[in-house]
Amino acid sequence: MRTLRFPRSAAPAPGQVRTVESGDRRIGLVWVDGELHGLADACPHRGAPLCSAGTLVHRVESDGGRVLRREPADRLRCPWHKWEFDVRTGVCEEAPRVRARRYRVWLEGDEIVVSLAPVRD
């Protein structure tokens, strides 16, 4: 399994996105519920810089009478067309068959390790 390694200091603060690069790969890192997630910095819709120029947002739902903002912020909003992608699954809210490429990410000592193997759902 091929992996990339980055210093732990490259991890984002909670509620933020940080992009790391290695060669021609740019990967956005995001903490959600204590777990580090990785998404390709390319929107699968039109190739926009999803992580480096997108916005981390909260899921918003209605219960029929009120609008509720869900915690934590776990959606990346594309800067071009405002499509939102679930950081945990890569699924697009507006077109569920469209998915951002995900990377398995974990901490190992003082390093962030990113697997380049495809994530299977």
C-alpha positions in Angstrom: 0.0 0.0 0.0 1.4 3.3 -1.0 1.2 6.1 1.5 2.1 9.8 1.9 3.4 11.1 5.2 3.2 14.6 6.6 4.2 16.1 9.9 1.4 16.2 12.5 1.7 20.0 12.5 0.1 19.9 9.0 -3.3 18.8 10.6 -6.0 21.5 10.6 -7.6 22.9 13.7 -11.1 21.7 14.4 -13.6 23.5 12.1 -10.9 24.2 9.5 -9.6 22.6 6.3 -5.9 22.3 5.6 -4.5 21.2 2.2 -1.3 19.1 2.0 0.6 18.4 -1.2 2.9 15.7 -2.5 3.9 15.7 -6.2 0.7 16.3 -8.2 -1.7 15.3 -5.3 -3.4 17.9 -3.2 -5.5 16.5 -0.3 -7.7 18.4 2.0 -7.6 17.3 5.7 -10.6 17.9 8.0 -11.3 16.8 11.6 -14.9 15.6 12.2 -15.9 14.1 15.5 -12.3 13.4 16.5 -11.5 11.6 13.2 -9.2 13.0 10.5 -10.6 12.7 7.0 -9.0 13.3 3.6 -10.6 14.5 0.3 -9.1 15.2 -3.1 -8.8 18.9 -3.7 -10.8 18.6 -6.9 -14.6 18.8 -7.2 -15.7 15.8 -9.2 -18.4 18.0 -10.9 -16.1 20.4 -12.7 -12.7 20.2 -11.1 -12.9 23.2 -8.8 -10.4 23.4 -5.9 -12.8 21.8 -3.4 -10.6 21.9 -0.3 -8.2 24.8 -0.9 -10.9 27.2 -2.0 -14.1 25.6 -0.8 -15.8 26.3 2.5 -16.4 24.0 5.4 -20.1 24.3 6.4 -22.7 22.9 8.7 -25.5 20.6 7.5 -28.8 22.5 7.7 -32.2 20.7 8.0 -35.8 21.5 8.7 -38.0 19.7 11.1 -41.1 21.2 9.4 -41.2 24.3 11.6 -37.7 25.2 12.4 -34.4 25.3 10.5 -31.7 23.4 12.4 -27.9 23.7 12.0 -26.2 20.4 12.7 -22.9 20.1 14.5 -20.1 19.7 13.6 -19.4 21.4 10.3 -18.9 18.4 8.1 -19.7 19.5 4.5 -17.3 21.0 2.0 -19.0 23.5 -0.3 -17.5 23.8 -3.8 -16.5 27.4 -4.6 -17.8 27.3 -8.2 -21.3 25.8 -8.0 -21.9 25.6 -4.3 -22.4 21.8 -4.3 -21.8 20.3 -0.9 -19.8 17.1 -0.2 -20.0 15.1 3.1 -16.5 15.0 4.4 -17.0 11.5 5.9 -18.4 9.8 2.7 -17.5 12.2 -0.2 -21.2 12.1 -1.3 -22.6 15.2 -2.9 -25.8 16.5 -1.4 -27.1 17.8 -4.7 -26.3 14.8 -6.8 -25.8 11.7 -4.6 -24.1 9.6 -7.3 -21.4 12.2 -7.5 -18.6 11.6 -5.0 -15.4 13.4 -4.1 -12.4 11.1 -3.9 -11.7 10.2 -0.3 -8.4 9.1 1.3 -8.0 7.0 4.4 -6.0 9.1 6.9 -4.6 8.2 10.3 -2.1 9.4 12.9 1.1 7.5 13.4 3.4 9.0 16.1 4.2 12.5 15.0 3.0 12.0 11.4 -0.2 12.1 9.4 -0.4 9.1 7.1 -2.5 9.2 3.9 -3.2 6.0 2.0 -3.4 6.3 -1.7 -5.3 3.1 -2.1 -8.9 3.6 -3.2 -11.5 3.8 -0.3 -14.1 1.1 -0.8 -17.6 1.7 0.5 
